[in-house]
């Protein structure tokens, strides 16, 4: 392999590396956005679970969850 061929191959590898670095940066940004979205969804889910639990405890406190009368 001559010096010119080696130089061409080295340049090609540098170009490919540049594209790979850009792709990696793009993928990293996507992963960060997905992580943030997942954290927001988990927080929303926790809030909804707390609201449902609070509603159920209010129903139980109001006596609305009593068993039906015997004539049913």
N, CA, C and O atoms as a MOPAC input file, in Angstrom:
PM7 MOZYME 1SCF
protein

 N      0.85900 1    -1.17100 1     0.00000 1
 C      0.00000 1     0.00000 1     0.00000 1
 C      0.90800 1     1.23800 1     0.00000 1
 O      1.82500 1     1.34800 1     0.81400 1
 N      0.64600 1     2.13600 1    -0.89500 1
 C      1.48100 1     3.33600 1    -0.95900 1
 C      0.95100 1     4.42400 1    -0.03200 1
 O     -0.13200 1     4.29700 1     0.54000 1
 N      1.71800 1     5.47900 1     0.10400 1
 C      1.37700 1     6.56200 1     1.02900 1
 C      0.08600 1     7.25700 1     0.63000 1
 O     -0.68400 1     7.67600 1     1.49400 1
 N     -0.15800 1     7.38400 1    -0.65900 1
 C     -1.37400 1     8.05400 1    -1.12900 1
 C     -2.61400 1     7.22900 1    -0.77000 1
 O     -3.62800 1     7.78100 1    -0.34200 1
 N     -2.52900 1     5.92000 1    -0.94300 1
 C     -3.64300 1     5.03200 1    -0.58200 1
 C     -3.87700 1     5.07200 1     0.93000 1
 O     -5.02400 1     5.11100 1     1.37500 1
 N     -2.82600 1     5.06200 1     1.70400 1
 C     -2.94800 1     5.13200 1     3.15900 1
 C     -3.60300 1     6.44400 1     3.58300 1
 O     -4.46200 1     6.45700 1     4.46500 1
 N     -3.20100 1     7.53600 1     2.95800 1
 C     -3.77900 1     8.83900 1     3.26200 1
 C     -5.26800 1     8.87400 1     2.92400 1
 O     -6.06700 1     9.40800 1     3.69300 1
 N     -5.64400 1     8.30600 1     1.77500 1
 C     -7.05100 1     8.26100 1     1.36600 1
 C     -7.86900 1     7.44300 1     2.36200 1
 O     -8.95600 1     7.85700 1     2.76500 1
 N     -7.35300 1     6.29600 1     2.75400 1
 C     -8.06900 1     5.44600 1     3.71100 1
 C     -8.19500 1     6.13900 1     5.06700 1
 O     -9.23700 1     6.04600 1     5.71600 1
 N     -7.15800 1     6.82200 1     5.49000 1
 C     -7.20000 1     7.55000 1     6.75100 1
 C     -8.24900 1     8.66300 1     6.69200 1
 O     -8.99300 1     8.87100 1     7.65000 1
 N     -8.30400 1     9.36400 1     5.58400 1
 C     -9.30300 1    10.42300 1     5.40600 1
 C    -10.71000 1     9.83900 1     5.42900 1
 O    -11.60800 1    10.40100 1     6.05700 1
 N    -10.90400 1     8.71700 1     4.74800 1
 C    -12.21600 1     8.05200 1     4.75300 1
 C    -12.62800 1     7.65400 1     6.17100 1
 O    -13.78300 1     7.82700 1     6.56100 1
 N    -11.68800 1     7.12800 1     6.92700 1
 C    -11.99000 1     6.73500 1     8.30700 1
 C    -12.33000 1     7.94800 1     9.16400 1
 O    -13.23000 1     7.87700 1    10.00000 1
 N    -11.63200 1     9.04700 1     8.97200 1
 C    -11.93400 1    10.26000 1     9.72300 1
 C    -13.32400 1    10.78300 1     9.39700 1
 O    -14.04000 1    11.25500 1    10.28100 1
 N    -13.70500 1    10.69900 1     8.12800 1
 C    -15.04200 1    11.13200 1     7.71500 1
 C    -16.09900 1    10.24100 1     8.35700 1
 O    -17.09200 1    10.73100 1     8.89300 1
 N    -15.88000 1     8.93100 1     8.30000 1
 C    -16.83400 1     8.00300 1     8.90400 1
 C    -16.94600 1     8.23400 1    10.40600 1
 O    -18.04300 1     8.19400 1    10.96300 1
 N    -15.81800 1     8.47400 1    11.05800 1
 C    -15.81900 1     8.73900 1    12.49400 1
 C    -16.61700 1     9.99800 1    12.80000 1
 O    -17.35700 1    10.04300 1    13.78200 1
 N    -16.47000 1    11.00800 1    11.97200 1
 C    -17.21300 1    12.24800 1    12.16400 1
 C    -18.72000 1    11.99900 1    12.09600 1
 O    -19.47500 1    12.50100 1    12.92900 1
 N    -19.15200 1    11.22200 1    11.10100 1
 C    -20.57700 1    10.89600 1    10.98600 1
 C    -21.05700 1    10.08300 1    12.18600 1
 O    -22.15100 1    10.31200 1    12.70200 1
 N    -20.24000 1     9.14100 1    12.62400 1
 C    -20.61300 1     8.32300 1    13.77800 1
 C    -20.72900 1     9.16200 1    15.04900 1
 O    -21.63000 1     8.93900 1    15.85900 1
 N    -19.83000 1    10.11700 1    15.22800 1
 C    -19.90900 1    10.99100 1    16.39700 1
 C    -21.19000 1    11.82200 1    16.37000 1
 O    -21.84300 1    11.99500 1    17.39900 1
 N    -21.54900 1    12.33500 1    15.19000 1
 C    -22.77900 1    13.11700 1    15.06200 1
 C    -23.99800 1    12.24100 1    15.36200 1
 O    -24.92400 1    12.67500 1    16.04700 1
 N    -23.99400 1    11.02200 1    14.85400 1
 C    -25.09500 1    10.09400 1    15.11300 1
 C    -25.19900 1     9.78800 1    16.60000 1
 O    -26.29900 1     9.74100 1    17.14900 1
 N    -24.08000 1     9.58500 1    17.24100 1
 C    -24.06700 1     9.29800 1    18.67300 1
 C    -24.62200 1    10.47700 1    19.47400 1
 O    -25.38300 1    10.27900 1    20.42100 1
 N    -24.25000 1    11.68300 1    19.10400 1
 C    -24.78200 1    12.86900 1    19.77900 1
 C    -26.29400 1    12.96400 1    19.60900 1
 O    -27.01300 1    13.28800 1    20.55400 1
 N    -26.77000 1    12.68000 1    18.39700 1
 C    -28.21000 1    12.72300 1    18.12200 1
 C    -28.94300 1    11.67300 1    18.95500 1
 O    -29.96800 1    11.96700 1    19.57000 1
 N    -28.41600 1    10.45700 1    18.97100 1
 C    -29.04000 1     9.39300 1    19.75700 1
 C    -29.03100 1     9.71600 1    21.24700 1
 O    -30.00000 1     9.42800 1    21.94900 1
 N    -27.96000 1    10.30500 1    21.72600 1
 C    -27.87800 1    10.68200 1    23.13200 1
 C    -28.96900 1    11.69800 1    23.46500 1
 O    -29.60800 1    11.60400 1    24.51200 1
 N    -29.18000 1    12.66300 1    22.58100 1
 C    -30.22200 1    13.67100 1    22.82000 1
 C    -31.59700 1    13.02100 1    22.84600 1
 O    -32.44600 1    13.40800 1    23.64900 1
 N    -31.82700 1    12.04400 1    21.98400 1
 C    -33.11100 1    11.34100 1    21.96400 1
 C    -33.31200 1    10.57500 1    23.27000 1
 O    -34.39700 1    10.60500 1    23.85000 1
 N    -32.28200 1     9.89900 1    23.72500 1
 C    -32.37800 1     9.12400 1    24.97100 1
 C    -32.67000 1    10.05200 1    26.14600 1
 O    -33.47000 1     9.71100 1    27.01700 1
 N    -32.04100 1    11.20300 1    26.18300 1
 C    -32.27800 1    12.15200 1    27.27200 1
 C    -33.72600 1    12.62800 1    27.25200 1
 O    -34.37000 1    12.70400 1    28.29800 1
 N    -34.24600 1    12.95200 1    26.05000 1
 C    -35.65500 1    13.38600 1    25.95300 1
 C    -36.60300 1    12.26700 1    26.37500 1
 O    -37.59800 1    12.52000 1    27.05300 1
 N    -36.30100 1    11.04200 1    25.98000 1
 C    -37.15400 1     9.91000 1    26.35900 1
 C    -37.12300 1     9.68200 1    27.86400 1
 O    -38.15400 1     9.38900 1    28.46800 1
 N    -35.95000 1     9.81400 1    28.47000 1
 C    -35.83800 1     9.65400 1    29.92500 1
 C    -36.66200 1    10.71400 1    30.64700 1
 O    -37.37400 1    10.41500 1    31.60600 1
 N    -36.56000 1    11.94900 1    30.17800 1
 C    -37.32400 1    13.03100 1    30.79200 1
 C    -38.82600 1    12.79500 1    30.65800 1
 O    -39.58300 1    13.01000 1    31.60400 1
 N    -39.24800 1    12.35100 1    29.47400 1
 C    -40.67000 1    12.07600 1    29.25700 1
 C    -41.13300 1    10.93500 1    30.16500 1
 O    -42.22400 1    11.00400 1    30.73100 1
 N    -40.32800 1     9.90100 1    30.30800 1
 C    -40.68200 1     8.77900 1    31.17200 1
 C    -40.80000 1     9.22200 1    32.62500 1
 O    -41.71000 1     8.79600 1    33.33500 1
 N    -39.88400 1    10.07300 1    33.06600 1
 C    -39.95500 1    10.56400 1    34.44400 1
 C    -41.23200 1    11.37200 1    34.66500 1
 O    -41.85900 1    11.26100 1    35.71900 1
 N    -41.62400 1    12.18900 1    33.67600 1
 C    -42.87000 1    12.95500 1    33.80300 1
 C    -44.07400 1    12.01500 1    33.84200 1
 O    -45.00500 1    12.23600 1    34.61700 1
 N    -44.06500 1    10.97500 1    33.01900 1
 C    -45.17200 1    10.02000 1    33.01700 1
 C    -45.25000 1     9.27000 1    34.34000 1
 O    -46.34300 1     9.03400 1    34.85500 1
 N    -44.11100 1     8.89600 1    34.89000 1
 C    -44.11300 1     8.20300 1    36.17400 1
 C    -44.66700 1     9.10100 1    37.27700 1
 O    -45.40900 1     8.63600 1    38.14200 1
 N    -44.31300 1    10.37300 1    37.25100 1
 C    -44.83400 1    11.30700 1    38.25300 1
 C    -46.34400 1    11.46900 1    38.10100 1
 O    -47.07300 1    11.49100 1    39.09200 1
 N    -46.80600 1    11.57900 1    36.87100 1
 C    -48.24700 1    11.68100 1    36.61700 1
 C    -48.96600 1    10.42800 1    37.11700 1
 O    -50.03700 1    10.51900 1    37.71600 1
 N    -48.37800 1     9.27200 1    36.87200 1
 C    -48.97000 1     8.01600 1    37.33200 1
 C    -49.04800 1     7.98600 1    38.85500 1
 O    -50.06400 1     7.57900 1    39.41800 1
 N    -47.97800 1     8.41500 1    39.52300 1
 C    -48.00200 1     8.44400 1    40.99200 1
 C    -49.11700 1     9.36500 1    41.50100 1
 O    -49.81800 1     9.03000 1    42.45600 1
 N    -49.27200 1    10.51900 1    40.86200 1
 C    -50.31800 1    11.45200 1    41.26500 1
 C    -51.70300 1    10.84900 1    41.06300 1
 O    -52.58400 1    11.01000 1    41.90800 1
 N    -51.89500 1    10.15600 1    39.94500 1
 C    -53.19400 1     9.53500 1    39.67400 1
 C    -53.49500 1     8.42700 1    40.68200 1
 O    -54.62600 1     8.29900 1    41.15200 1
 N    -52.49700 1     7.64500 1    41.00400 1
 C    -52.68600 1     6.57800 1    41.99400 1
 C    -53.05600 1     7.19000 1    43.34200 1
 O    -53.93900 1     6.68700 1    44.03700 1
 N    -52.38400 1     8.26400 1    43.70600 1
 C    -52.70900 1     8.94000 1    44.97400 1
 C    -54.13900 1     9.48900 1    44.95300 1
 O    -54.85000 1     9.40000 1    45.95300 1
 N    -54.55900 1    10.05500 1    43.82000 1
 C    -55.91900 1    10.58800 1    43.70900 1
 C    -56.95400 1     9.47900 1    43.82500 1
 O    -57.96900 1     9.64600 1    44.50000 1
 N    -56.70600 1     8.35600 1    43.17700 1
 C    -57.64400 1     7.23200 1    43.25800 1
 C    -57.69700 1     6.70100 1    44.68700 1
 O    -58.77300 1     6.41200 1    45.20800 1
 N    -56.54400 1     6.57600 1    45.30900 1
 C    -56.51700 1     6.09100 1    46.69400 1
 C    -57.27300 1     7.05200 1    47.60200 1
 O    -58.00500 1     6.61900 1    48.49100 1
 N    -57.10100 1     8.34900 1    47.38600 1
 C    -57.82400 1     9.34000 1    48.19100 1
 C    -59.32100 1     9.26300 1    47.95900 1
 O    -60.10500 1     9.38000 1    48.90000 1
 N    -59.72000 1     9.06700 1    46.71100 1
 C    -61.14200 1     8.94800 1    46.40300 1
 C    -61.74200 1     7.70600 1    47.05300 1
 O    -62.85200 1     7.74800 1    47.58400 1
 N    -61.00100 1     6.60400 1    47.00700 1
 C    -61.50000 1     5.37200 1    47.62300 1
 C    -61.62300 1     5.53300 1    49.12700 1
 O    -62.59100 1     5.05700 1    49.72200 1
 N    -60.66900 1     6.18800 1    49.74400 1
 C    -60.75700 1     6.35500 1    51.19600 1
 C    -61.91200 1     7.28900 1    51.55800 1
 O    -62.53300 1     7.11100 1    52.60500 1
 N    -62.21200 1     8.27600 1    50.71600 1
 C    -63.36600 1     9.14000 1    50.95900 1
 C    -64.65800 1     8.35800 1    50.81200 1
 O    -65.59300 1     8.55000 1    51.58900 1
 N    -64.71800 1     7.47900 1    49.82400 1
 C    -65.92000 1     6.66200 1    49.66200 1
 C    -66.13900 1     5.76900 1    50.87300 1
 O    -67.26000 1     5.61700 1    51.35700 1
 N    -65.06000 1     5.18800 1    51.34800 1
 C    -65.17200 1     4.32300 1    52.52900 1
 C    -65.55700 1     5.13100 1    53.75600 1
 O    -66.30400 1     4.64100 1    54.60400 1
 N    -65.07300 1     6.33900 1    53.86800 1
 C    -65.39200 1     7.17300 1    55.02900 1
 C    -66.85700 1     7.62400 1    54.98800 1
 O    -67.47000 1     7.82100 1    56.03700 1
 N    -67.41600 1     7.78700 1    53.79500 1
 C    -68.80700 1     8.20200 1    53.65900 1
 C    -69.77400 1     7.03400 1    53.86100 1
 O    -70.98500 1     7.24400 1    53.92400 1
 N    -69.26800 1     5.83900 1    53.96000 1
 C    -70.13100 1     4.67700 1    54.13800 1
 C    -70.76800 1     4.20800 1    52.84700 1
 O    -71.65700 1     3.35700 1    52.87100 1
 N    -70.33800 1     4.73600 1    51.74200 1
 C    -70.92400 1     4.33500 1    50.45200 1
 C    -70.44800 1     2.96200 1    50.01000 1
 O    -70.99300 1     2.39000 1    49.06700 1
 N    -69.48300 1     2.45300 1    50.65200 1
 C    -68.94100 1     1.15900 1    50.27900 1
 C    -69.45900 1     0.05200 1    51.20200 1
 O    -68.89800 1    -1.04300 1    51.25300 1
 N    -70.54800 1     0.35700 1    51.93500 1
 C    -71.14600 1    -0.63700 1    52.81300 1
 C    -71.78800 1    -1.73000 1    51.96400 1
 O    -72.19800 1    -1.49500 1    50.82700 1
 N    -71.86400 1    -2.91100 1    52.53100 1
 C    -72.53700 1    -3.98900 1    51.77400 1
 C    -74.02700 1    -3.65300 1    51.60400 1
 O    -74.59100 1    -2.91800 1    52.41500 1
 N    -74.65600 1    -4.18400 1    50.56400 1
 C    -76.07400 1    -3.88600 1    50.34300 1
 C    -76.92600 1    -4.49400 1    51.46300 1
 O    -76.52100 1    -5.46400 1    52.10400 1
 N    -78.07800 1    -3.92700 1    51.68400 1
 C    -78.97300 1    -4.47300 1    52.71400 1
 C    -79.37100 1    -5.91900 1    52.37000 1
 O    -79.27400 1    -6.33500 1    51.21500 1
 N    -79.81600 1    -6.67400 1    53.37400 1
 C    -80.10400 1    -8.10400 1    53.15500 1
 C    -81.21600 1    -8.35700 1    52.14000 1
 O    -81.25000 1    -9.44100 1    51.55600 1
 N    -82.11800 1    -7.42200 1    51.90300 1
 C    -83.21100 1    -7.68900 1    50.98400 1
 C    -82.80100 1    -7.59400 1    49.52100 1
 O    -83.64400 1    -7.77700 1    48.64200 1
 N    -81.53900 1    -7.31400 1    49.23400 1
 C    -81.08600 1    -7.27700 1    47.83800 1
 C    -80.64300 1    -8.62000 1    47.39000 1
 O    -80.22800 1    -8.78200 1    46.24200 1

